[in-house]
């Protein structure tokens, strides 16, 4: 959804779906979707599947805000989630991701992530 100079993307996913993918494909799934820092962070979490699901939702929400989806323009590993000392999440982009948002005139990004025992959700706002 684009309103004036703001694009918004959202995604919600069942934690169980991510948990099943991790159980079935293990490191192959994790390394396809997440970078090493994300994997290390999530694996040390009390509930790793919740953390992985929240990051998965963030990547999807970001791609929706761009209007491209995950694919040729922005891949799974072009978007990852950092965490400020305050606990606030923020988006970090690969060089390819940075080039894409610069080309679109994006000046700032905001992300909000939530999860329960069963669901993870993210909203991303891109501002020109």
C-alpha positions in Angstrom: 0.0 0.0 0.0 1.4 3.4 -0.9 0.1 6.7 0.5 1.8 9.8 -0.7 5.4 9.2 0.1 4.9 6.2 2.4 4.8 2.6 1.5 3.6 0.0 4.0 4.0 -3.8 3.9 2.8 -6.3 6.4 3.1 -10.1 6.9 1.9 -12.6 9.4 3.0 -16.2 9.7 2.4 -19.2 11.9 5.4 -20.0 14.0 4.6 -23.7 13.6 5.2 -23.4 9.8 8.7 -22.0 10.4 9.3 -24.7 13.0 8.3 -27.4 10.6 10.6 -26.0 7.9 13.5 -25.9 10.4 12.8 -29.5 11.5 12.5 -30.8 7.9 15.4 -28.9 6.2 17.6 -27.7 9.1 20.6 -25.6 8.2 19.7 -25.7 4.5 16.5 -23.8 5.2 18.1 -21.4 7.7 21.1 -20.6 5.5 18.8 -19.9 2.5 16.7 -17.4 4.3 18.8 -15.9 7.1 22.4 -14.6 7.4 24.8 -15.9 10.0 24.1 -13.1 12.6 20.4 -13.7 12.4 20.8 -17.5 12.8 23.1 -17.0 15.9 20.7 -14.5 17.4 17.6 -16.6 16.9 19.3 -19.9 18.1 20.3 -18.3 21.4 16.7 -17.1 21.9 14.5 -19.0 24.4 12.1 -19.8 21.6 14.1 -19.8 18.3 11.2 -20.6 16.0 9.4 -17.5 17.2 12.5 -15.3 16.5 13.0 -16.9 13.1 9.3 -16.5 12.2 9.4 -12.8 13.2 12.4 -12.2 11.0 10.8 -14.2 8.1 7.7 -11.9 8.4 9.9 -8.8 8.4 11.6 -9.9 5.1 8.2 -10.5 3.6 6.8 -7.2 4.8 9.8 -5.3 3.5 9.4 -6.8 0.1 5.7 -6.0 0.1 6.4 -2.4 1.0 8.8 -2.2 -1.9 6.1 -3.7 -4.1 8.4 -6.3 -5.5 8.0 -9.4 -3.4 11.0 -11.7 -2.7 12.8 -12.5 -5.9 15.1 -10.9 -8.4 14.9 -7.3 -7.0 15.3 -8.2 -3.3 16.2 -11.7 -2.0 15.9 -13.3 1.4 19.4 -12.4 2.4 19.2 -8.8 1.2 17.1 -7.9 4.2 17.9 -8.6 7.8 16.9 -7.5 11.2 19.1 -5.8 13.8 18.2 -4.8 17.3 19.2 -1.5 19.0 20.3 -1.5 22.6 16.8 -0.1 23.5 15.3 -3.3 22.0 13.9 -1.5 18.9 14.2 -3.6 15.8 15.6 -2.0 12.6 16.2 -3.2 9.0 19.7 -3.7 7.7 20.1 -4.1 3.9 22.7 -5.7 1.7 24.4 -3.6 -0.9 21.8 -4.8 -3.4 19.0 -3.8 -1.0 20.6 -0.4 -0.4 20.9 0.2 -4.1 17.2 -0.7 -4.6 15.9 1.7 -1.9 18.2 4.5 -3.1 16.9 4.1 -6.6 13.4 4.4 -5.3 14.2 7.5 -3.2 13.6 5.9 0.2 15.0 8.1 2.9 14.1 6.0 6.0 12.6 2.8 7.2 10.6 1.7 10.2 9.7 -1.8 11.3 7.5 -3.2 14.1 7.6 -6.9 15.0 5.4 -8.9 17.3 4.9 -12.6 18.1 2.9 -14.8 20.3 3.2 -18.5 20.9 1.6 -19.3 17.5 2.0 -16.2 15.3 4.7 -13.8 14.2 3.8 -10.5 12.5 5.8 -7.6 11.0 4.9 -4.2 9.6 7.4 -2.2 7.5 7.1 1.4 6.6 9.3 2.9 3.8 9.4 6.7 3.7 10.5 8.9 0.8 
